[in-house]
Amino acid sequence: MGNATELISGWKERARSATVFSPLEVQDRLFELYDEVTEPALDLVKEWLQLTVERELFGAAELEMFLADLEAAAGQPA
């Protein structure tokens, strides 16, 4: 999960400096993670990819919670 850790860390930094995210930005970052994580973290990525089709905006706090869950599912410290 080496590259995934870097991707998640970068996303967490971005979430600290923004209030909302477009579905397209979230989707782009999820696709970057898709090949970098394994089960059960991959299930979370797939779930969130579906949300990008259904939603208009994502809040930074919501993304930070998702990223903490993703790290936990991947066995990485939050």
Contacts in CASP RR format, 6 or more apart in sequence:
PFRMAT RR
TARGET T0000
AUTHOR 0000-0000-0000
METHOD contacts of the structure
MODEL  1
MGNATELISGWKERARSATVFSPLEVQDRLFELYDEVTEPALDLVKEWLQ
LTVERELFGAAELEMFLADLEAAAGQPA
1 36 0 8 1.000
1 37 0 8 1.000
1 38 0 8 1.000
1 41 0 8 1.000
1 74 0 8 1.000
1 75 0 8 1.000
1 76 0 8 1.000
2 36 0 8 1.000
3 36 0 8 1.000
4 33 0 8 1.000
4 36 0 8 1.000
4 37 0 8 1.000
4 41 0 8 1.000
4 74 0 8 1.000
5 76 0 8 1.000
7 29 0 8 1.000
7 32 0 8 1.000
7 33 0 8 1.000
7 36 0 8 1.000
8 33 0 8 1.000
8 67 0 8 1.000
8 70 0 8 1.000
8 71 0 8 1.000
8 76 0 8 1.000
11 29 0 8 1.000
11 63 0 8 1.000
11 67 0 8 1.000
12 64 0 8 1.000
12 67 0 8 1.000
15 21 0 8 1.000
15 60 0 8 1.000
15 63 0 8 1.000
15 64 0 8 1.000
15 67 0 8 1.000
16 60 0 8 1.000
16 64 0 8 1.000
18 60 0 8 1.000
19 59 0 8 1.000
19 60 0 8 1.000
20 57 0 8 1.000
20 58 0 8 1.000
20 59 0 8 1.000
20 60 0 8 1.000
21 57 0 8 1.000
21 58 0 8 1.000
21 59 0 8 1.000
21 60 0 8 1.000
21 63 0 8 1.000
22 57 0 8 1.000
22 58 0 8 1.000
23 51 0 8 1.000
23 52 0 8 1.000
23 53 0 8 1.000
23 55 0 8 1.000
23 56 0 8 1.000
23 57 0 8 1.000
23 58 0 8 1.000
24 52 0 8 1.000
26 48 0 8 1.000
26 51 0 8 1.000
26 52 0 8 1.000
26 58 0 8 1.000
26 63 0 8 1.000
27 49 0 8 1.000
27 52 0 8 1.000
30 45 0 8 1.000
30 48 0 8 1.000
30 49 0 8 1.000
30 52 0 8 1.000
31 49 0 8 1.000
33 45 0 8 1.000
33 70 0 8 1.000
34 42 0 8 1.000
34 45 0 8 1.000
34 49 0 8 1.000
37 45 0 8 1.000
37 70 0 8 1.000
37 73 0 8 1.000
37 74 0 8 1.000
38 74 0 8 1.000
40 73 0 8 1.000
41 70 0 8 1.000
41 73 0 8 1.000
41 74 0 8 1.000
41 75 0 8 1.000
43 73 0 8 1.000
44 66 0 8 1.000
44 69 0 8 1.000
44 70 0 8 1.000
44 73 0 8 1.000
45 70 0 8 1.000
48 66 0 8 1.000
51 58 0 8 1.000
67 78 0 8 1.000
68 78 0 8 1.000
71 77 0 8 1.000
71 78 0 8 1.000
72 78 0 8 1.000
END
